Amino acid sequence: PWELEGEYIRVLHDLEYAPLPDLSLDKQFYYASLLYNFTDQLFVYGGYSFLNNETFEAVKPASPDRAGIKAYSAGGGYKLTEVLGLKWQYIHARFGENPYLKLRSNWLFLGFSLIF
């Protein structure tokens, strides 16, 4: 009944002619998610993800985006049919680590999804 998945992506871009000094297009992203199936139709999950985009550091030094976006999520769903599911997800995200800008956001998603 347990499922674990994750992914790590790192983009390294070698700019031969950078339009701005110290411009970097390097990015990294990773996530991990743990899912539990109560039945064949009902499931819940939780996860963590991180996205870092170094491009903003050249445009705006000490940008909160340099520290990345960290997100915690919880969700669940119910498979109405073999191909149609009803899902919900709650996400709490923190943008950067600037002590003067406590950039945090919360989202709640409800929707249908196609399963294939």
N, C-alpha and C positions, 0 to 999 in steps of 0.2 A: 504493500500500500504506500510506501515511501518512495519519492523520486527526488533526486538531487541533480541540478544542472548548473553550469556556469560557463563563462566565456571570458577571455582576455584578448583585447585587440590593442595593438600599438602601431601608430602610423608615424613613420620617420620620413620627413620630407627634406631633401637636400636642395635648398634654394641656391642656384648659381648666381642669380642677380636679384637680391632682395630689394624691394621698393622702400623698405624702412630698415634702419639699422637694428640689429638684434631681432629681426622678425623671424619667428619660428612657426611653422605650420604643424609641428608635432602635436599629436593627440594620443590619449590613451583612454580606454574604457574597459571596465570589467563589471561583472555581476555574478551573483550566486542566488539560487532560488531553491527552496525546499518545499515540496508539495506532499500533501497527505490525502489519499483517497479513502473516504469513509465507506463509500459504495462505488459501484460502477458509474453512478450518476453524480454523486456529491463529492466535492473536493475543496480543500483550503490550501493556502500557500503563504509563505513569507519570503522576503528577499532583501538584498542590499545591492546597490549599484553605485558606481563612481565614474564620473566623466571629467577629464582634464583637457583643457584647450589652451595651449601656450600662446596662441596668436594674440590674445588680448594684452599680454604683458608688454609687447612692443608698442601697441597703440595707446595703452593706458598703464603706465608703470604702477606696480602694487595693486593691480586689479584684483578684486576678490575672486574672479574667475580663475586666476592662476592656481588657487588652492583647490579648485575643482568643485563639482556639484556632487554631493553625497545624498543618496535617497534610500529611505527604508520603506518597504511596502508590505501590505498584507491584503489578502484577497481570497476569493472563493468563487465557486460557481456550481451550476447544476446543469447537466446535459439533458436538454429537453428531448432531443432525438439523437441519432448517431452523428448528425452533422450540424446541429444547432444547439448552442449553449447560452445560458444566461449567466453573466459574470458581473462581479463587483470588485473594486480595488481601491484601497486607500493608500496614499503616498505622502510621506513627510520628507521634504527636501531641504537641505541647507546649501546655500550658495556661497562658497568661499569661507574664509575665516577672518574677515575684517572685523575687529571688535567694535568699530563705530557703525557698521552697517550689519545689523543682524538680519540678514536676508534669509528668511525661511518661508516655506510655503506648504500648504496642505491641499491635497486634491482628493476628491471622491468620484470614482467613475462607475457608472452602471451601464450595461449594454449587452448586446447579443454578439456572439461570435460564431463564425463558421469553423468547424472542426474537420480537418482532413489530414 
